[in-house]
């Protein structure tokens, strides 16, 4: 319980105060806007504390036990600044569901989905509280080094460079290490609590984003589809960084889709969460590049300002932290995955990758993403009448297409092993990373008044 409170309450307070300066509350707010702001604030708070912990680790490695005091002081300072300069009291608007019968049916289905997801999560944690080798080798081992030997963390990190994926950023290990520092010992409860919170945060952010851009029923459908993928809950219980990465990618995409010429700070907020994605896992840097490209394309298509400078400014602090981490650990980062290969080997890799992808799609019904892409591309051609709706759908669909293309290219050019079993394992995680974004992009294509039409019929 102490881990859940420490991982939830303190980041939420600090993140809410910081977000008010980055993306102030609107004059009128509703449940969807408030929930999306809460999810974004909690994620931002986690990112701020991981960044502060990293700076403390670089500056005062021998005084790690005093870090919680510094963190509490930083939280108090942020909250005091918010109360003094940035506090606003927006008017709350209560929105009624457009169709009571459909709303009740969807609410019942969602309740069952949530109970099933919690049961799956609990079963996975009970069966394997320390998760698998990947969790230990990629994340928790480094968290234990930071907690147990903070003065020698760089030397010990150099000793584990033989482990796979040793060059991933330190967001998740730092988040776990700071929890252990407060708890006073190693416990699998800390990474498990983080996995549960990011799972819940992904579902809540998806509901809030779709409810804000569409309606309440669409938000409920989105969460039902999201949690209907049981592998998403399994990976959350596996204490891997794929679910936190999916959360940050979704929140960043939601701010990009909701932004317009009247709210340029949405691009700044989107950049912050894209930077957090890059600070979470190597694939986050790919998302950051794709999000910037989608922003430029949307500005060109809809004759507006891309706000790329604000987007880059938001991402800069966390992207710099990821770069410093790679330098300190003497790692080449993502550059290790891109090396020139002969043309014959590239052809063989493409054939192998496509074969493994088709086999994986047949086993877990990943064809949903392909169908979603087709349905996303149709409205981009002009089906929605409103410009704002077209822009949101274009950004989400373009971002999803760019990510799939970038992931596929990375699998082809990587010098590592790409046997079918390895690709299947990688696809399972990449599928989880893109799943919330795919559901978000797919449901954006639904007409806003579809449930009102069914109610009138």
Order of alpha helices (4+ residues) and beta strands (2+ residues): alpha-alpha-beta-alpha-alpha-beta-alpha-alpha-alpha-alpha-alpha-alpha-alpha-alpha-alpha-alpha-alpha-alpha-alpha-alpha-alpha-alpha
